[in-house]
């Protein structure tokens, strides 16, 4: 079903709803005014697969971070999976192929290895819990790598290389979206399966979280995936953006070889400002309608789902 998906079938490679549920467990995943991503909005938006990030706020004490990660996984099952038969936890890439009409695949990802520290056993536990994609760090530095906000701009550590090797063995994706430039290239060299889950073009918008042309083209040449993020300041250098600004990034990235590699990594529930007409997953049809003015059905199917599926470990 996934390989022959209709135009509106969307795969979104990043959201932070688990963090919001952890901060306020009384919220309903079915429908809540406090959440961007809800079941009703996924259905309305034609989302067929949603990635759910485990993210631990930097202010959490180190000795409590792994427990916070486990609590977010517990909430993933308690609030997202168990109450709703149509939500299916995807624990291996092959399971995407068994999704039925009306089912929504839910993938666990880890945004930063801070919860693990230097404990390889904790890393393995998270893999056994079904985490399929891991970013080595968030914006700062940790025991694995430097992030984009670490001024020294160093690369990955020996422990970071060991983490990537475990990802390679388990066919996990290693996410480069928050890495320093040096860490990006170290990871690109060491990882068999690379993804930029939520990043835009630094040529169009010079925010440090975006990827420059050399980085983006390296991903494209190896058929690796890059998901567009919908935070206005990553799109326009301003606090406001519209659908045309998302399309401007898509147009540019296509022009440098990304037509078969780019998709959507919204960062819903992790952003505090929104693209006009694109403030939750239920708005994906508006984006797809706007894309249809410039791109063919085949190209749009690529952006919505097929580019991501094509990039997965075999």
Beta strands, then each sheet from edge to edge (+ up, - down):
strand 1: 10-12
strand 2: 47-54
strand 3: 87-89
strand 4: 104-111
strand 5: 131-135
strand 6: 173-175
strand 7: 194-196
strand 8: 225-228
strand 9: 262-264
sheet 1: 1+ 2+ 4+ 3+
sheet 2: 1+ 2+ 4+ 5+ 6+ 7+ 8+ 9+
end
